[in-house]
């Protein structure tokens, strides 16, 4: 007996109606193979997404000091942060609404803003980002070592220090 919906399967793979009229689904290598391929695609997509989240989650920053600035800078604040970027792709493109000056403490920072060629900033060197410039590259330049640096930020009180580019 041919079961509706079983078209296209070889006779050995078609569901069969048993003596109690319950559909018996036997092992079908064609169906199982397709299902395994689909499961593998889903797993790979999830792993890729998790890897991206893991990289982003590993970038660490910690506020060391935050001060509201006096006249003539009312409405502005200065912040000092310590940032660590692990080996890997680094941060996604973003902007800072205030000005940023940085000092590399250890490692080598691969750094680029506003479409410029990436530069290598070594421990003991300083970098600058103008307000709202697109920060396209921010990663450790050494494949197996993180980069750690201090950031001095001046911007509006309470503003986000970093805004992801969409």
ABEGO torsion letter per residue (X at the ends): XBBBGABGBBAAABBBBBAAGBBBBBBBAAAAAAAAAAAAAAAAAAAAAAAAAAAAAABBBBBABBBBBBOAABGBBBBBBBBBBBBEAEBBBBBBABBBBBBBABEBBBBBBGGBBBBBBBBGBBBBBBBGBBBABBBBABAABBBBBBBBBBBBBGBBABBBBX
